[in-house]
Structure formats: structure tokens, C-alpha cells
Amino acid sequence: MKRAGRPSRTIKELVFDHIHRRKGAVSYDDLTREVLLHFPTSAWKRSHWAWYSYQIRSGKYRNEFTELECANLAPSGRTTEPKRASLASIRRAAEPKRASLAPVRRAAEPDIKQPGDGILREARRAIAEAAGSDPVLRFRLNRWVFSRLQLDERRLKQPVKQALWDAGARSCHICGEAFASLTTLHLHRKDPKLDYTASNCVLLHARCHRTLK
């Protein structure tokens, strides 16, 4: 936690200090006012708070907060946050929003990269051999293989989504808002090294899922 009386140097530091002072009982609107007071040109928005909340409760910042603070941040217990206010009304005097940063790409793991590169080389060789000198056929074969691999993964996800839905997961794990329907939600793996299983996945809104990528 930062020393009392010293201004926050970063938004992260301010957010953490705000949570500690409120013992986790955070109002998004109050936090937003404080962020914009100290960082008036910030691109701060609800998805940023959703990302911090998730990382504190279940991610890389978990060890920096007490059990009480994490419990008060949990979506199911959000009794202190008022009905969502218009962010435009809060930041009316702020500078225009800055362009969003590009998502961080995860580096391939060594135990996956080596065999994966070999499989990819073999697939490219097979496509090139089948297409010969026809660039249109090569493109169509490449697209066909790509679409079938994506379809294979979607087939793995659907029963996991259904199992979580049937078990009562009817609201977003990050923001706590109810889903409109099963078809609109996204599946997120808590441990990206593991497969799509009910124990390793949570259900999220698409907008909240984008904050984790």
C-alpha cells in the first residue's frame, strides 16, 4: 500500500489504495471519480475496473489483498455499487479518450512450440502439394483446414458452456451482470495451459472477456 499523504503515481496504485481504504466495498462510480480527479486524461472505463477486480479476486494480484477485501469485491456480493451511471457524465470535463493499446500476445511455450511448429510445417507441405501451382486452390485448402480446426474447438466448448449454465452460472464471473442467453456468453479458461473443462472455465460477457486478452 502507498504511504499516507503521497499522491498515487499510477492508476494501479490508486485503485489498490482505494480498495484497501474501502476494505473491498468499492463503488465503481466513486472509484471512477477519484481516478479522473488524479488522472483526468485517462481512458479509464468499466472494463478496466472489471479487469482489476478479476485479477485481484482470482488472478495475479490475489496475494496483495485480504480475504475480506476479495469477498467484498465478489460480483455476488456487490451491494455497495449503485445503479450504473453514465461514464460520460462523470468525465465530462476530461480530455478525449486515447486509443486503446494493442492486446499483449502470449509467447508460445517451448514444449508446445517445437512439436506445434513441426505439425504446422507438415500441414503447409501437404497443402502446397495438394494445390500445386494453383494459388486459388491453395488459399481455399488453407481456409478449409483453418475453419475445421476452429470448428473442432467450438465443439469442445459447447458442452462445457451448457454444463456451467445448467449448474447455475447465469451471470458474468467478472462484472456479475446476468446473461441475456446462453448463446451470447463467452467461455474463459482460468488456467490457459489447461483444456476446456467445467472446473477450469468460467462464463463471461464478450465485453468482459476482451479485457482479459
C-alpha positions as CSV (number, residue, x, y, z in Angstrom):
1,M,0.0,0.0,0.0
2,K,1.3,3.5,-0.7
3,R,2.4,5.8,2.1
4,A,-0.3,8.1,3.6
5,G,-0.3,11.5,2.0
6,R,1.8,10.7,-1.0
7,P,-0.1,11.1,-4.4
8,S,-0.6,7.9,-6.4
9,R,1.9,7.6,-9.2
10,T,-0.1,5.2,-11.3
11,I,-3.8,4.3,-11.7
12,K,-3.0,0.8,-10.5
13,E,-1.6,2.3,-7.2
14,L,-4.6,4.5,-6.8
15,V,-7.0,1.6,-7.4
16,F,-5.2,-0.6,-4.9
17,D,-5.2,2.1,-2.3
18,H,-8.9,2.8,-2.9
19,I,-9.8,-0.9,-2.4
20,H,-7.7,-1.1,0.8
21,R,-9.3,2.1,2.2
22,R,-12.8,0.7,1.5
23,K,-11.9,-2.8,2.6
24,G,-13.1,-4.1,-0.8
25,A,-16.6,-2.4,-0.7
26,V,-16.0,-0.4,-3.8
27,S,-18.4,1.7,-5.8
28,Y,-17.4,1.9,-9.4
29,D,-18.7,5.5,-9.7
30,D,-16.8,6.7,-6.6
31,L,-13.6,5.0,-7.8
32,T,-14.1,6.5,-11.3
33,R,-14.4,10.0,-9.9
34,E,-11.2,9.5,-7.9
35,V,-9.3,8.1,-11.0
36,L,-10.4,11.1,-13.1
37,L,-9.6,13.6,-10.4
38,H,-6.0,12.5,-10.4
39,F,-5.7,11.3,-14.0
40,P,-8.1,13.5,-16.0
41,T,-6.8,12.3,-19.4
42,S,-7.1,8.6,-18.5
43,A,-9.0,6.3,-20.8
44,W,-10.5,4.6,-17.7
45,K,-13.7,2.8,-18.2
46,R,-15.8,0.0,-16.6
47,S,-13.9,-2.8,-18.4
48,H,-10.7,-1.6,-16.8
49,W,-12.3,-1.9,-13.3
50,A,-13.7,-5.3,-14.3
51,W,-10.1,-6.5,-15.2
52,Y,-8.6,-5.2,-11.9
53,S,-11.5,-6.8,-9.9
54,Y,-11.0,-10.2,-11.6
55,Q,-7.2,-10.1,-11.2
56,I,-7.5,-9.2,-7.5
57,R,-10.1,-11.9,-6.8
58,S,-8.7,-14.7,-8.9
59,G,-5.6,-13.6,-10.7
60,K,-2.1,-12.3,-10.3
61,Y,-2.9,-9.7,-7.6
62,R,-4.7,-12.1,-5.3
63,N,-1.9,-12.3,-2.7
64,E,-1.9,-8.5,-2.3
65,F,-5.4,-8.4,-0.7
66,T,-7.1,-9.8,2.3
67,E,-9.9,-12.4,2.3
68,L,-12.4,-9.7,3.4
69,E,-11.4,-7.4,0.6
70,C,-11.7,-10.1,-2.0
71,A,-15.0,-11.3,-0.6
72,N,-16.4,-7.7,-0.8
73,L,-15.2,-7.4,-4.4
74,A,-17.0,-10.6,-5.5
75,P,-19.8,-9.9,-8.0
76,S,-22.4,-11.9,-6.0
77,G,-21.8,-9.6,-3.0
78,R,-21.8,-6.2,-4.8
79,T,-24.3,-4.4,-2.6
80,T,-22.4,-1.1,-2.3
81,E,-22.3,-0.2,-6.0
82,P,-25.3,2.0,-7.2
83,K,-27.0,1.6,-10.5
84,R,-24.6,2.1,-13.4
85,A,-24.1,5.8,-14.1
86,S,-23.2,7.3,-17.4
87,L,-19.4,7.5,-17.6
88,A,-19.8,10.5,-19.9
89,S,-21.4,12.4,-17.1
90,I,-18.6,11.6,-14.7
91,R,-15.8,12.5,-17.1
92,R,-17.5,15.4,-19.0
93,A,-14.5,17.8,-18.4
94,A,-11.8,15.2,-19.2
95,E,-9.7,15.1,-22.3
96,P,-10.8,12.9,-25.3
97,K,-10.2,9.2,-24.9
98,R,-6.8,7.8,-26.0
99,A,-6.6,5.0,-28.5
100,S,-6.7,1.6,-26.8
101,L,-3.4,-0.3,-26.5
102,A,-2.9,-3.4,-28.7
103,P,-3.5,-6.6,-26.8
104,V,-0.5,-8.4,-25.4
105,R,0.4,-11.5,-27.3
106,R,1.4,-14.5,-25.2
107,A,4.7,-16.2,-26.2
108,A,4.4,-19.8,-27.2
109,E,5.6,-22.3,-24.6
110,P,8.7,-24.3,-25.5
111,D,7.1,-27.7,-25.0
112,I,4.2,-26.6,-27.4
113,K,6.2,-24.6,-29.9
114,Q,8.6,-27.3,-31.1
115,P,6.0,-30.0,-31.9
116,G,3.5,-27.4,-32.9
117,D,5.9,-25.9,-35.5
118,G,6.5,-29.4,-36.8
119,I,2.8,-30.1,-37.3
120,L,2.4,-26.7,-38.9
121,R,5.2,-27.3,-41.4
122,E,3.7,-30.7,-42.3
123,A,0.2,-29.1,-42.8
124,R,1.8,-26.4,-45.1
125,R,3.7,-29.0,-47.0
126,A,0.5,-31.1,-47.5
127,I,-1.5,-28.0,-48.7
128,A,1.2,-26.9,-51.1
129,E,1.5,-30.5,-52.5
130,A,-2.3,-30.7,-53.0
131,A,-2.6,-27.2,-54.5
132,G,0.4,-27.5,-56.8
133,S,0.8,-24.2,-58.7
134,D,-2.8,-23.1,-58.3
135,P,-2.8,-20.2,-55.8
136,V,-6.6,-20.1,-55.5
137,L,-6.8,-23.8,-54.6
138,R,-4.0,-23.2,-52.0
139,F,-6.0,-20.4,-50.4
140,R,-9.2,-22.5,-50.4
141,L,-7.4,-25.5,-48.8
142,N,-5.8,-23.3,-46.2
143,R,-9.1,-21.8,-45.3
144,W,-10.8,-25.2,-45.2
145,V,-8.3,-26.6,-42.8
146,F,-8.3,-23.5,-40.6
147,S,-12.1,-23.5,-40.4
148,R,-12.3,-27.2,-39.4
149,L,-9.7,-26.7,-36.6
150,Q,-11.8,-23.8,-35.3
151,L,-14.9,-26.0,-35.5
152,D,-13.2,-28.7,-33.5
153,E,-12.5,-26.2,-30.7
154,R,-16.1,-24.9,-30.8
155,R,-17.4,-28.4,-30.4
156,L,-15.3,-28.8,-27.2
157,K,-16.6,-25.5,-25.8
158,Q,-20.3,-26.0,-26.2
159,P,-20.9,-28.9,-23.7
160,V,-18.7,-27.0,-21.1
161,K,-20.8,-23.9,-21.6
162,Q,-24.0,-25.9,-21.2
163,A,-22.7,-27.7,-18.0
164,L,-21.8,-24.4,-16.3
165,W,-25.1,-22.9,-17.3
166,D,-27.1,-25.9,-16.0
167,A,-25.1,-25.7,-12.8
168,G,-26.4,-22.2,-12.2
169,A,-23.7,-19.9,-13.7
170,R,-26.2,-17.4,-15.1
171,S,-24.1,-14.2,-14.5
172,C,-20.7,-13.0,-15.6
173,H,-17.8,-14.1,-13.4
174,I,-16.2,-10.6,-13.8
175,C,-19.0,-8.0,-13.7
176,G,-21.7,-10.0,-12.0
177,E,-24.4,-9.0,-14.5
178,A,-26.9,-11.6,-15.7
179,F,-26.5,-13.1,-19.2
180,A,-29.2,-12.5,-21.8
181,S,-28.9,-16.0,-23.1
182,L,-26.5,-18.9,-23.3
183,T,-25.7,-18.1,-26.9
184,T,-24.3,-14.6,-26.1
185,L,-21.7,-15.6,-23.5
186,H,-18.0,-16.5,-23.8
187,L,-16.0,-19.3,-22.1
188,H,-12.8,-18.3,-20.4
189,R,-10.2,-20.7,-19.1
190,K,-8.8,-19.8,-15.7
191,D,-5.6,-21.6,-16.4
192,P,-4.7,-21.1,-20.1
193,K,-2.4,-24.1,-20.1
194,L,-5.3,-26.5,-19.4
195,D,-8.2,-27.7,-21.6
196,Y,-11.8,-26.5,-21.7
197,T,-13.4,-28.2,-18.7
198,A,-16.1,-27.1,-16.3
199,S,-13.5,-26.9,-13.4
200,N,-11.1,-24.8,-15.5
201,C,-13.7,-22.4,-17.1
202,V,-16.0,-19.5,-16.2
203,L,-18.7,-17.8,-18.2
204,L,-18.2,-14.1,-19.2
205,H,-19.8,-11.4,-21.3
206,A,-18.0,-10.8,-24.5
207,R,-17.0,-7.3,-23.4
208,C,-15.6,-8.6,-20.2
209,H,-13.7,-11.4,-22.0
210,R,-12.0,-8.9,-24.2
211,T,-10.5,-7.2,-21.1
212,L,-8.5,-10.4,-20.3
213,K,-7.0,-10.8,-23.8
